[in-house]
Amino acid sequence: MPDVLTAPEAADYLRTSVDAVKRLARQGRIPGAKIGRGWRFRKADLDELFAENVLDRILGREAKAVLADPDTEWVPLEQVKKELGL
């Protein structure tokens, strides 16, 4: 698969419709560029977007922010278990 995808290629890659890809791109929800009459999408951007969305769904935005914060103080798992009575 090429590094830069057309709207139909991006739709195939994401397993959705071309109309959905174009609509999401116009809304700014999928990174892309309109060149002339057609949209172009970097495969790496789509991969990154997908990974971020999956992580958000699994962890939630707040947990993701905590994980990314270098000032987060971590507590050993054994201490958490003890405090919870496990």
N, CA and C atoms as a LAMMPS dump frame, in Angstrom:
ITEM: TIMESTEP
0
ITEM: NUMBER OF ATOMS
258
ITEM: BOX BOUNDS ff ff ff
-5.0000000000000000e+02 5.0000000000000000e+02
-5.0000000000000000e+02 5.0000000000000000e+02
-5.0000000000000000e+02 5.0000000000000000e+02
ITEM: ATOMS id mol type element x y z
1 1 1 N 0.854 -1.18 0
2 1 2 C 0 0 0
3 1 3 C 0.899 1.242 0
4 2 1 N 0.568 2.249 -0.79
5 2 2 C 1.408 3.45 -0.846
6 2 3 C 1.346 4.258 0.445
7 3 1 N 2.322 5.147 0.607
8 3 2 C 2.362 6.008 1.795
9 3 3 C 1.261 7.057 1.779
10 4 1 N 0.867 7.486 0.576
11 4 2 C -0.201 8.481 0.421
12 4 3 C -1.37 7.809 -0.279
13 5 1 N -2.545 7.931 0.326
14 5 2 C -3.74 7.238 -0.168
15 5 3 C -4.757 8.215 -0.723
16 6 1 N -5.471 7.797 -1.743
17 6 2 C -6.632 8.542 -2.234
18 6 3 C -7.806 8.25 -1.294
19 7 1 N -8.91 8.956 -1.476
20 7 2 C -10.085 8.708 -0.632
21 7 3 C -10.586 7.268 -0.762
22 8 1 N -10.695 6.71 -1.986
23 8 2 C -11.128 5.309 -2.068
24 8 3 C -10.151 4.335 -1.407
25 9 1 N -8.855 4.595 -1.545
26 9 2 C -7.864 3.726 -0.893
27 9 3 C -7.949 3.842 0.632
28 10 1 N -8.124 5.077 1.129
29 10 2 C -8.259 5.282 2.577
30 10 3 C -9.52 4.595 3.093
31 11 1 N -10.602 4.685 2.322
32 11 2 C -11.855 4.032 2.718
33 11 3 C -11.669 2.517 2.786
34 12 1 N -10.99 1.948 1.783
35 12 2 C -10.719 0.507 1.808
36 12 3 C -9.868 0.147 3.019
37 13 1 N -8.844 0.957 3.268
38 13 2 C -7.93 0.694 4.383
39 13 3 C -8.662 0.75 5.726
40 14 1 N -9.561 1.719 5.874
41 14 2 C -10.307 1.888 7.122
42 14 3 C -11.591 1.058 7.148
43 15 1 N -11.882 0.395 6.033
44 15 2 C -13.088 -0.433 5.905
45 15 3 C -14.361 0.36 6.167
46 16 1 N -14.457 1.472 5.443
47 16 2 C -15.637 2.312 5.52
48 16 3 C -15.914 2.841 4.124
49 17 1 N -16.891 3.702 4.007
50 17 2 C -17.247 4.23 2.687
51 17 3 C -16.398 5.447 2.332
52 18 1 N -16.31 5.705 1.041
53 18 2 C -15.592 6.893 0.564
54 18 3 C -16.279 8.153 1.085
55 19 1 N -17.611 8.158 1.076
56 19 2 C -18.345 9.32 1.591
57 19 3 C -18.022 9.594 3.052
58 20 1 N -17.901 8.525 3.856
59 20 2 C -17.577 8.702 5.276
60 20 3 C -16.184 9.294 5.434
61 21 1 N -15.222 8.8 4.653
62 21 2 C -13.853 9.315 4.734
63 21 3 C -13.822 10.801 4.369
64 22 1 N -14.489 11.166 3.285
65 22 2 C -14.507 12.571 2.859
66 22 3 C -15.195 13.456 3.895
67 23 1 N -16.309 12.977 4.438
68 23 2 C -17.039 13.755 5.459
69 23 3 C -16.17 13.972 6.692
70 24 1 N -15.521 12.915 7.171
71 24 2 C -14.659 13.025 8.345
72 24 3 C -13.471 13.938 8.072
73 25 1 N -12.95 13.913 6.864
74 25 2 C -11.837 14.807 6.502
75 25 3 C -12.294 16.26 6.495
76 26 1 N -13.47 16.526 5.917
77 26 2 C -14.001 17.902 5.915
78 26 3 C -14.228 18.408 7.34
79 27 1 N -14.627 17.514 8.233
80 27 2 C -14.869 17.877 9.633
81 27 3 C -13.577 17.993 10.431
82 28 1 N -12.461 17.604 9.839
83 28 2 C -11.184 17.651 10.535
84 28 3 C -10.953 16.49 11.479
85 29 1 N -11.767 15.464 11.379
86 29 2 C -11.636 14.316 12.272
87 29 3 C -10.653 13.279 11.743
88 30 1 N -10.36 13.348 10.444
89 30 2 C -9.328 12.526 9.821
90 30 3 C -8.361 13.495 9.163
91 31 1 N -7.066 13.391 9.449
92 31 2 C -6.107 14.293 8.812
93 31 3 C -5.973 13.964 7.329
94 32 1 N -6.113 14.992 6.511
95 32 2 C -5.99 14.811 5.072
96 32 3 C -5.826 16.155 4.4
97 33 1 N -5.556 16.129 3.116
98 33 2 C -5.391 17.362 2.35
99 33 3 C -6.17 17.231 1.057
100 34 1 N -6.874 18.296 0.723
101 34 2 C -7.59 18.309 -0.544
102 34 3 C -6.652 18.896 -1.582
103 35 1 N -6.347 18.102 -2.589
104 35 2 C -5.466 18.526 -3.666
105 35 3 C -6.298 18.495 -4.939
106 36 1 N -6.566 19.676 -5.473
107 36 2 C -7.467 19.749 -6.623
108 36 3 C -8.852 19.305 -6.207
109 37 1 N -9.373 18.321 -6.9
110 37 2 C -10.718 17.814 -6.581
111 37 3 C -10.693 16.623 -5.633
112 38 1 N -9.5 16.065 -5.384
113 38 2 C -9.426 14.838 -4.595
114 38 3 C -8.735 15.011 -3.266
115 39 1 N -9.077 14.127 -2.353
116 39 2 C -8.454 14.096 -1.036
117 39 3 C -7.274 13.144 -1.059
118 40 1 N -6.254 13.46 -0.246
119 40 2 C -5.109 12.589 -0.055
120 40 3 C -4.877 12.419 1.444
121 41 1 N -4.503 11.207 1.827
122 41 2 C -4.314 10.866 3.23
123 41 3 C -2.999 10.133 3.389
124 42 1 N -2.239 10.512 4.407
125 42 2 C -1.008 9.768 4.704
126 42 3 C -1.383 8.531 5.512
127 43 1 N -0.925 7.381 5.076
128 43 2 C -1.227 6.134 5.77
129 43 3 C -0.75 6.191 7.223
130 44 1 N 0.419 6.779 7.445
131 44 2 C 0.956 6.879 8.808
132 44 3 C 0.023 7.688 9.71
133 45 1 N -0.6 8.753 9.164
134 45 2 C -1.55 9.555 9.954
135 45 3 C -2.774 8.731 10.32
136 46 1 N -3.264 7.928 9.38
137 46 2 C -4.435 7.092 9.654
138 46 3 C -4.108 6.027 10.696
139 47 1 N -2.901 5.449 10.599
140 47 2 C -2.485 4.46 11.597
141 47 3 C -2.407 5.089 12.982
142 48 1 N -1.813 6.276 13.055
143 48 2 C -1.669 6.971 14.341
144 48 3 C -3.032 7.344 14.913
145 49 1 N -3.909 7.851 14.051
146 49 2 C -5.253 8.227 14.492
147 49 3 C -5.995 7.019 15.037
148 50 1 N -5.899 5.9 14.346
149 50 2 C -6.569 4.683 14.789
150 50 3 C -6.028 4.229 16.136
151 51 1 N -4.711 4.237 16.286
152 51 2 C -4.093 3.824 17.548
153 51 3 C -4.533 4.73 18.689
154 52 1 N -4.57 6.039 18.453
155 52 2 C -5.002 6.975 19.497
156 52 3 C -6.452 6.747 19.87
157 53 1 N -7.313 6.522 18.882
158 53 2 C -8.732 6.297 19.168
159 53 3 C -8.939 5.017 19.965
160 54 1 N -8.211 3.978 19.631
161 54 2 C -8.326 2.723 20.374
162 54 3 C -7.865 2.931 21.807
163 55 1 N -6.74 3.633 21.986
164 55 2 C -6.232 3.905 23.327
165 55 3 C -7.23 4.737 24.127
166 56 1 N -7.836 5.747 23.488
167 56 2 C -8.843 6.567 24.168
168 56 3 C -10.025 5.725 24.62
169 57 1 N -10.453 4.796 23.773
170 57 2 C -11.596 3.95 24.133
171 57 3 C -11.251 2.997 25.266
172 58 1 N -10.032 2.488 25.258
173 58 2 C -9.627 1.547 26.292
174 58 3 C -9.396 2.26 27.62
175 59 1 N -8.642 3.342 27.592
176 59 2 C -8.24 4.015 28.821
177 59 3 C -9.096 5.219 29.18
178 60 1 N -9.687 5.833 28.199
179 60 2 C -10.374 7.092 28.438
180 60 3 C -9.367 8.234 28.36
181 61 1 N -9.833 9.391 28.014
182 61 2 C -8.946 10.552 27.832
183 61 3 C -8.232 10.94 29.126
184 62 1 N -8.913 10.844 30.257
185 62 2 C -8.294 11.247 31.522
186 62 3 C -7.132 10.319 31.882
187 63 1 N -7.337 9.016 31.732
188 63 2 C -6.269 8.071 32.049
189 63 3 C -5.083 8.262 31.111
190 64 1 N -5.365 8.544 29.858
191 64 2 C -4.29 8.78 28.889
192 64 3 C -3.472 10.002 29.304
193 65 1 N -4.134 11.051 29.775
194 65 2 C -3.433 12.261 30.214
195 65 3 C -2.556 11.962 31.432
196 66 1 N -3.063 11.163 32.349
197 66 2 C -2.285 10.796 33.542
198 66 3 C -1.045 10.008 33.135
199 67 1 N -1.213 9.075 32.222
200 67 2 C -0.077 8.267 31.766
201 67 3 C 0.985 9.121 31.07
202 68 1 N 0.546 10.171 30.395
203 68 2 C 1.479 11.028 29.655
204 68 3 C 2.153 12.066 30.55
205 69 1 N 1.615 12.299 31.742
206 69 2 C 2.134 13.326 32.644
207 69 3 C 3.393 12.817 33.348
208 70 1 N 4.531 13.479 33.107
209 70 2 C 5.774 13.013 33.748
210 70 3 C 5.786 13.215 35.261
211 71 1 N 4.892 14.044 35.79
212 71 2 C 4.852 14.299 37.23
213 71 3 C 3.937 13.329 37.984
214 72 1 N 3.335 12.383 37.264
215 72 2 C 2.462 11.405 37.909
216 72 3 C 3.275 10.56 38.883
217 73 1 N 2.772 10.459 40.127
218 73 2 C 3.431 9.629 41.13
219 73 3 C 2.785 8.243 41.096
220 74 1 N 3.618 7.223 40.919
221 74 2 C 3.125 5.862 40.822
222 74 3 C 3.249 5.163 42.162
223 75 1 N 2.239 4.351 42.467
224 75 2 C 2.198 3.593 43.712
225 75 3 C 2.389 2.119 43.348
226 76 1 N 3.226 1.412 44.1
227 76 2 C 3.423 -0.015 43.806
228 76 3 C 2.11 -0.788 43.897
229 77 1 N 1.935 -1.759 43.012
230 77 2 C 0.708 -2.551 42.958
231 77 3 C 0.411 -3.225 44.295
232 78 1 N 1.419 -3.719 44.967
233 78 2 C 1.202 -4.382 46.261
234 78 3 C 0.588 -3.418 47.272
235 79 1 N 0.999 -2.157 47.239
236 79 2 C 0.439 -1.161 48.152
237 79 3 C -1.032 -0.898 47.834
238 80 1 N -1.349 -0.839 46.544
239 80 2 C -2.741 -0.627 46.142
240 80 3 C -3.597 -1.803 46.592
241 81 1 N -3.109 -3.012 46.376
242 81 2 C -3.853 -4.205 46.809
243 81 3 C -4.091 -4.175 48.314
244 82 1 N -3.072 -3.812 49.077
245 82 2 C -3.178 -3.776 50.529
246 82 3 C -4.219 -2.745 50.96
247 83 1 N -4.2 -1.559 50.323
248 83 2 C -5.14 -0.497 50.684
249 83 3 C -6.575 -0.884 50.322
250 84 1 N -6.724 -1.692 49.287
251 84 2 C -8.063 -2.13 48.87
252 84 3 C -8.506 -3.401 49.584
253 85 1 N -7.613 -3.964 50.392
254 85 2 C -7.935 -5.183 51.13
255 85 3 C -7.954 -6.419 50.245
256 86 1 N -7.155 -6.421 49.233
257 86 2 C -7.116 -7.578 48.307
258 86 3 C -5.986 -8.528 48.663
